[in-house]
Amino acid sequence: MAFLTRWLQFLRFLEGLLEFLDVVTTPLGMVATAGVVLYSVLMFLGADASTAATLAGSVTLGLSCLLTRPDF
């Protein structure tokens, strides 16, 4: 019975992970992930918070424009 309980917990974990990956693979999810990762890298490299936020936001905005451009 303990094995079945663990198996069910593992399957719930996989289901949550797949839902997270579904969100991350959307254009908005990719843009948000890129912004957070870039901000974290800049903070790790020693940039102050306002500079890191400005640079990450600028790159994220450009990426958003590239990913979600309309087809006219």
Distance bins in CASP14 RR format, pairs under 12 A and 6 or more apart:
PFRMAT RR
TARGET T0000
AUTHOR 0000-0000-0000
RMODE 2
METHOD distances of the structure
MODEL  1
1 7 0 0 0 0 0 1 0 0 0 0 0
1 8 0 0 0 0 0 1 0 0 0 0 0
2 8 0 0 0 0 0 1 0 0 0 0 0
2 9 0 0 0 0 0 1 0 0 0 0 0
3 9 0 0 0 0 0 1 0 0 0 0 0
3 10 0 0 0 0 0 1 0 0 0 0 0
4 10 0 0 0 0 0 1 0 0 0 0 0
4 11 0 0 0 0 0 1 0 0 0 0 0
5 11 0 0 0 0 0 1 0 0 0 0 0
5 12 0 0 0 0 0 1 0 0 0 0 0
6 12 0 0 0 0 0 1 0 0 0 0 0
6 13 0 0 0 0 0 1 0 0 0 0 0
7 13 0 0 0 0 0 1 0 0 0 0 0
7 14 0 0 0 0 0 1 0 0 0 0 0
8 14 0 0 0 0 0 1 0 0 0 0 0
8 15 0 0 0 0 0 1 0 0 0 0 0
9 15 0 0 0 0 0 1 0 0 0 0 0
9 16 0 0 0 0 0 1 0 0 0 0 0
10 16 0 0 0 0 0 1 0 0 0 0 0
10 17 0 0 0 0 0 1 0 0 0 0 0
11 17 0 0 0 0 0 1 0 0 0 0 0
11 18 0 0 0 0 0 1 0 0 0 0 0
12 18 0 0 0 0 0 1 0 0 0 0 0
12 19 0 0 0 0 0 1 0 0 0 0 0
13 19 0 0 0 0 0 1 0 0 0 0 0
13 20 0 0 0 0 0 1 0 0 0 0 0
14 20 0 0 0 0 0 1 0 0 0 0 0
14 21 0 0 0 0 0 1 0 0 0 0 0
15 21 0 0 0 0 0 1 0 0 0 0 0
15 22 0 0 0 0 0 1 0 0 0 0 0
16 22 0 0 0 0 1 0 0 0 0 0 0
16 23 0 0 0 0 0 1 0 0 0 0 0
16 24 0 0 0 0 0 1 0 0 0 0 0
17 23 0 0 0 0 0 1 0 0 0 0 0
17 24 0 0 0 0 0 1 0 0 0 0 0
18 24 0 0 0 0 0 1 0 0 0 0 0
18 25 0 0 0 0 0 1 0 0 0 0 0
19 25 0 0 0 0 0 1 0 0 0 0 0
19 26 0 0 0 0 0 1 0 0 0 0 0
20 26 0 0 0 0 0 1 0 0 0 0 0
20 29 0 0 0 0 0 1 0 0 0 0 0
20 33 0 0 0 0 0 1 0 0 0 0 0
21 29 0 0 0 0 0 1 0 0 0 0 0
21 30 0 0 0 0 0 1 0 0 0 0 0
21 33 0 0 0 0 0 1 0 0 0 0 0
22 28 0 0 0 0 0 1 0 0 0 0 0
22 29 0 0 0 0 1 0 0 0 0 0 0
22 30 0 0 0 0 0 1 0 0 0 0 0
23 29 1 0 1 0 0 0 0 0 0 0 0
23 30 0 0 0 0 1 0 0 0 0 0 0
23 31 0 0 0 0 0 1 0 0 0 0 0
23 32 0 0 0 0 1 0 0 0 0 0 0
23 33 0 0 0 0 1 0 0 0 0 0 0
24 30 1 0 0 1 0 0 0 0 0 0 0
24 31 0 0 0 0 0 1 0 0 0 0 0
24 32 0 0 0 0 1 0 0 0 0 0 0
24 33 1 0 1 0 0 0 0 0 0 0 0
24 34 0 0 0 0 0 1 0 0 0 0 0
24 36 0 0 0 0 0 1 0 0 0 0 0
24 37 0 0 0 0 0 1 0 0 0 0 0
25 31 0 0 0 0 0 1 0 0 0 0 0
25 32 0 0 0 0 0 1 0 0 0 0 0
25 33 0 0 0 0 1 0 0 0 0 0 0
25 67 0 0 0 0 0 1 0 0 0 0 0
26 32 0 0 0 0 1 0 0 0 0 0 0
26 33 0 0 0 0 0 1 0 0 0 0 0
26 64 0 0 0 0 0 1 0 0 0 0 0
26 67 0 0 0 0 1 0 0 0 0 0 0
26 68 0 0 0 0 0 1 0 0 0 0 0
27 33 0 0 0 0 0 1 0 0 0 0 0
27 34 0 0 0 0 0 1 0 0 0 0 0
27 60 0 0 0 0 0 1 0 0 0 0 0
27 63 0 0 0 0 1 0 0 0 0 0 0
27 64 1 0 0 1 0 0 0 0 0 0 0
27 65 0 0 0 0 0 1 0 0 0 0 0
27 66 0 0 0 0 1 0 0 0 0 0 0
27 67 1 0 1 0 0 0 0 0 0 0 0
27 68 1 0 1 0 0 0 0 0 0 0 0
27 69 0 0 0 0 0 1 0 0 0 0 0
28 34 0 0 0 0 0 1 0 0 0 0 0
28 35 0 0 0 0 0 1 0 0 0 0 0
28 60 0 0 0 0 0 1 0 0 0 0 0
28 63 0 0 0 0 0 1 0 0 0 0 0
28 64 1 0 0 1 0 0 0 0 0 0 0
28 67 0 0 0 0 1 0 0 0 0 0 0
28 68 0 0 0 0 1 0 0 0 0 0 0
29 35 0 0 0 0 1 0 0 0 0 0 0
29 36 0 0 0 0 1 0 0 0 0 0 0
29 37 0 0 0 0 0 1 0 0 0 0 0
29 60 0 0 0 0 0 1 0 0 0 0 0
29 63 0 0 0 0 0 1 0 0 0 0 0
29 64 0 0 0 0 0 1 0 0 0 0 0
29 67 0 0 0 0 1 0 0 0 0 0 0
29 68 0 0 0 0 0 1 0 0 0 0 0
30 36 0 0 0 0 0 1 0 0 0 0 0
30 37 0 0 0 0 0 1 0 0 0 0 0
30 60 0 0 0 0 1 0 0 0 0 0 0
30 63 1 0 0 1 0 0 0 0 0 0 0
30 64 0 0 0 0 1 0 0 0 0 0 0
30 66 0 0 0 0 0 1 0 0 0 0 0
30 67 1 0 0 1 0 0 0 0 0 0 0
30 68 0 0 0 0 0 1 0 0 0 0 0
31 37 0 0 0 0 0 1 0 0 0 0 0
31 38 0 0 0 0 0 1 0 0 0 0 0
31 56 0 0 0 0 0 1 0 0 0 0 0
31 57 0 0 0 0 1 0 0 0 0 0 0
31 59 0 0 0 0 1 0 0 0 0 0 0
31 60 1 0 1 0 0 0 0 0 0 0 0
31 61 0 0 0 0 1 0 0 0 0 0 0
31 62 0 0 0 0 1 0 0 0 0 0 0
31 63 1 0 1 0 0 0 0 0 0 0 0
31 64 1 0 1 0 0 0 0 0 0 0 0
31 65 0 0 0 0 1 0 0 0 0 0 0
31 66 0 0 0 0 1 0 0 0 0 0 0
31 67 1 0 0 1 0 0 0 0 0 0 0
31 68 0 0 0 0 1 0 0 0 0 0 0
32 38 0 0 0 0 0 1 0 0 0 0 0
32 39 0 0 0 0 0 1 0 0 0 0 0
32 56 0 0 0 0 0 1 0 0 0 0 0
32 57 0 0 0 0 0 1 0 0 0 0 0
32 60 1 0 0 1 0 0 0 0 0 0 0
32 61 0 0 0 0 0 1 0 0 0 0 0
32 63 0 0 0 0 0 1 0 0 0 0 0
32 64 0 0 0 0 1 0 0 0 0 0 0
32 67 0 0 0 0 0 1 0 0 0 0 0
33 39 0 0 0 0 0 1 0 0 0 0 0
33 40 0 0 0 0 0 1 0 0 0 0 0
33 56 0 0 0 0 0 1 0 0 0 0 0
33 60 0 0 0 0 1 0 0 0 0 0 0
33 63 0 0 0 0 0 1 0 0 0 0 0
33 64 0 0 0 0 0 1 0 0 0 0 0
33 67 0 0 0 0 0 1 0 0 0 0 0
34 40 0 0 0 0 0 1 0 0 0 0 0
34 41 0 0 0 0 0 1 0 0 0 0 0
34 56 0 0 0 0 1 0 0 0 0 0 0
34 57 0 0 0 0 1 0 0 0 0 0 0
34 58 0 0 0 0 0 1 0 0 0 0 0
34 59 1 0 0 1 0 0 0 0 0 0 0
34 60 1 0 1 0 0 0 0 0 0 0 0
34 61 0 0 0 0 0 1 0 0 0 0 0
34 62 0 0 0 0 1 0 0 0 0 0 0
34 63 1 0 1 0 0 0 0 0 0 0 0
34 64 0 0 0 0 1 0 0 0 0 0 0
34 66 0 0 0 0 0 1 0 0 0 0 0
34 67 0 0 0 0 1 0 0 0 0 0 0
35 41 0 0 0 0 1 0 0 0 0 0 0
35 42 0 0 0 0 1 0 0 0 0 0 0
35 43 0 0 0 0 0 1 0 0 0 0 0
35 52 0 0 0 0 0 1 0 0 0 0 0
35 53 0 0 0 0 1 0 0 0 0 0 0
35 54 0 0 0 0 0 1 0 0 0 0 0
35 55 0 0 0 0 1 0 0 0 0 0 0
35 56 1 0 1 0 0 0 0 0 0 0 0
35 57 1 0 0 1 0 0 0 0 0 0 0
35 58 0 0 0 0 0 1 0 0 0 0 0
35 59 1 0 0 1 0 0 0 0 0 0 0
35 60 1 0 1 0 0 0 0 0 0 0 0
35 61 0 0 0 0 1 0 0 0 0 0 0
35 62 0 0 0 0 0 1 0 0 0 0 0
35 63 0 0 0 0 1 0 0 0 0 0 0
35 64 0 0 0 0 1 0 0 0 0 0 0
36 42 0 0 0 0 0 1 0 0 0 0 0
36 43 0 0 0 0 0 1 0 0 0 0 0
36 52 0 0 0 0 0 1 0 0 0 0 0
36 53 0 0 0 0 0 1 0 0 0 0 0
36 56 1 0 0 1 0 0 0 0 0 0 0
36 57 0 0 0 0 0 1 0 0 0 0 0
36 59 0 0 0 0 0 1 0 0 0 0 0
36 60 0 0 0 0 1 0 0 0 0 0 0
37 43 0 0 0 0 0 1 0 0 0 0 0
37 44 0 0 0 0 0 1 0 0 0 0 0
37 52 0 0 0 0 0 1 0 0 0 0 0
37 56 0 0 0 0 1 0 0 0 0 0 0
37 57 0 0 0 0 0 1 0 0 0 0 0
37 59 0 0 0 0 0 1 0 0 0 0 0
37 60 0 0 0 0 1 0 0 0 0 0 0
37 63 0 0 0 0 0 1 0 0 0 0 0
38 44 0 0 0 0 0 1 0 0 0 0 0
38 45 0 0 0 0 0 1 0 0 0 0 0
38 47 0 0 0 0 0 1 0 0 0 0 0
38 51 0 0 0 0 0 1 0 0 0 0 0
38 52 0 0 0 0 1 0 0 0 0 0 0
38 53 0 0 0 0 1 0 0 0 0 0 0
38 54 0 0 0 0 0 1 0 0 0 0 0
38 55 1 0 0 1 0 0 0 0 0 0 0
38 56 1 0 1 0 0 0 0 0 0 0 0
38 57 1 0 0 1 0 0 0 0 0 0 0
38 58 0 0 0 0 1 0 0 0 0 0 0
38 59 1 0 1 0 0 0 0 0 0 0 0
38 60 1 0 0 1 0 0 0 0 0 0 0
38 61 0 0 0 0 0 1 0 0 0 0 0
38 62 0 0 0 0 0 1 0 0 0 0 0
38 63 0 0 0 0 1 0 0 0 0 0 0
39 45 0 0 0 0 0 1 0 0 0 0 0
39 46 0 0 0 0 0 1 0 0 0 0 0
39 47 0 0 0 0 1 0 0 0 0 0 0
39 48 0 0 0 0 0 1 0 0 0 0 0
39 49 0 0 0 0 1 0 0 0 0 0 0
39 50 0 0 0 0 0 1 0 0 0 0 0
39 51 0 0 0 0 0 1 0 0 0 0 0
39 52 1 0 1 0 0 0 0 0 0 0 0
39 53 1 0 0 1 0 0 0 0 0 0 0
39 54 0 0 0 0 1 0 0 0 0 0 0
39 55 0 0 0 0 1 0 0 0 0 0 0
39 56 1 1 0 0 0 0 0 0 0 0 0
39 57 1 0 0 1 0 0 0 0 0 0 0
39 58 0 0 0 0 0 1 0 0 0 0 0
39 59 0 0 0 0 1 0 0 0 0 0 0
39 60 0 0 0 0 1 0 0 0 0 0 0
40 46 0 0 0 0 0 1 0 0 0 0 0
40 47 0 0 0 0 0 1 0 0 0 0 0
40 49 0 0 0 0 0 1 0 0 0 0 0
40 52 0 0 0 0 1 0 0 0 0 0 0
40 53 0 0 0 0 0 1 0 0 0 0 0
40 56 0 0 0 0 1 0 0 0 0 0 0
41 47 0 0 0 0 1 0 0 0 0 0 0
41 52 0 0 0 0 1 0 0 0 0 0 0
41 55 0 0 0 0 0 1 0 0 0 0 0
41 56 0 0 0 0 1 0 0 0 0 0 0
41 59 0 0 0 0 0 1 0 0 0 0 0
42 48 0 0 0 0 1 0 0 0 0 0 0
42 49 0 0 0 0 1 0 0 0 0 0 0
42 50 0 0 0 0 0 1 0 0 0 0 0
42 51 1 0 0 1 0 0 0 0 0 0 0
42 52 1 1 0 0 0 0 0 0 0 0 0
42 53 0 0 0 0 1 0 0 0 0 0 0
42 54 0 0 0 0 1 0 0 0 0 0 0
42 55 1 0 0 1 0 0 0 0 0 0 0
42 56 1 0 0 1 0 0 0 0 0 0 0
42 57 0 0 0 0 0 1 0 0 0 0 0
42 58 0 0 0 0 0 1 0 0 0 0 0
42 59 0 0 0 0 1 0 0 0 0 0 0
42 60 0 0 0 0 0 1 0 0 0 0 0
43 49 1 0 0 1 0 0 0 0 0 0 0
43 50 0 0 0 0 0 1 0 0 0 0 0
43 51 0 0 0 0 1 0 0 0 0 0 0
43 52 1 0 1 0 0 0 0 0 0 0 0
43 53 0 0 0 0 1 0 0 0 0 0 0
43 55 0 0 0 0 0 1 0 0 0 0 0
43 56 0 0 0 0 1 0 0 0 0 0 0
44 52 0 0 0 0 1 0 0 0 0 0 0
45 51 0 0 0 0 0 1 0 0 0 0 0
45 52 0 0 0 0 1 0 0 0 0 0 0
45 55 0 0 0 0 0 1 0 0 0 0 0
45 56 0 0 0 0 0 1 0 0 0 0 0
46 52 0 0 0 0 1 0 0 0 0 0 0
47 53 0 0 0 0 1 0 0 0 0 0 0
47 54 0 0 0 0 1 0 0 0 0 0 0
47 55 1 0 0 1 0 0 0 0 0 0 0
47 56 0 0 0 0 1 0 0 0 0 0 0
48 54 0 0 0 0 1 0 0 0 0 0 0
48 55 0 0 0 0 0 1 0 0 0 0 0
49 55 0 0 0 0 0 1 0 0 0 0 0
49 56 0 0 0 0 0 1 0 0 0 0 0
50 56 0 0 0 0 0 1 0 0 0 0 0
50 57 0 0 0 0 0 1 0 0 0 0 0
51 57 0 0 0 0 0 1 0 0 0 0 0
51 58 0 0 0 0 0 1 0 0 0 0 0
52 58 0 0 0 0 0 1 0 0 0 0 0
52 59 0 0 0 0 0 1 0 0 0 0 0
52 60 0 0 0 0 0 1 0 0 0 0 0
53 59 0 0 0 0 0 1 0 0 0 0 0
53 60 0 0 0 0 0 1 0 0 0 0 0
54 60 0 0 0 0 0 1 0 0 0 0 0
54 61 0 0 0 0 0 1 0 0 0 0 0
55 61 0 0 0 0 0 1 0 0 0 0 0
55 62 0 0 0 0 0 1 0 0 0 0 0
56 62 0 0 0 0 0 1 0 0 0 0 0
56 63 0 0 0 0 0 1 0 0 0 0 0
57 63 0 0 0 0 1 0 0 0 0 0 0
57 64 0 0 0 0 1 0 0 0 0 0 0
57 65 0 0 0 0 0 1 0 0 0 0 0
58 64 0 0 0 0 0 1 0 0 0 0 0
58 65 0 0 0 0 0 1 0 0 0 0 0
59 65 0 0 0 0 0 1 0 0 0 0 0
59 66 0 0 0 0 0 1 0 0 0 0 0
60 66 0 0 0 0 0 1 0 0 0 0 0
60 67 0 0 0 0 0 1 0 0 0 0 0
60 68 0 0 0 0 0 1 0 0 0 0 0
61 67 0 0 0 0 0 1 0 0 0 0 0
61 68 0 0 0 0 0 1 0 0 0 0 0
62 68 0 0 0 0 0 1 0 0 0 0 0
62 69 0 0 0 0 0 1 0 0 0 0 0
63 69 0 0 0 0 0 1 0 0 0 0 0
END
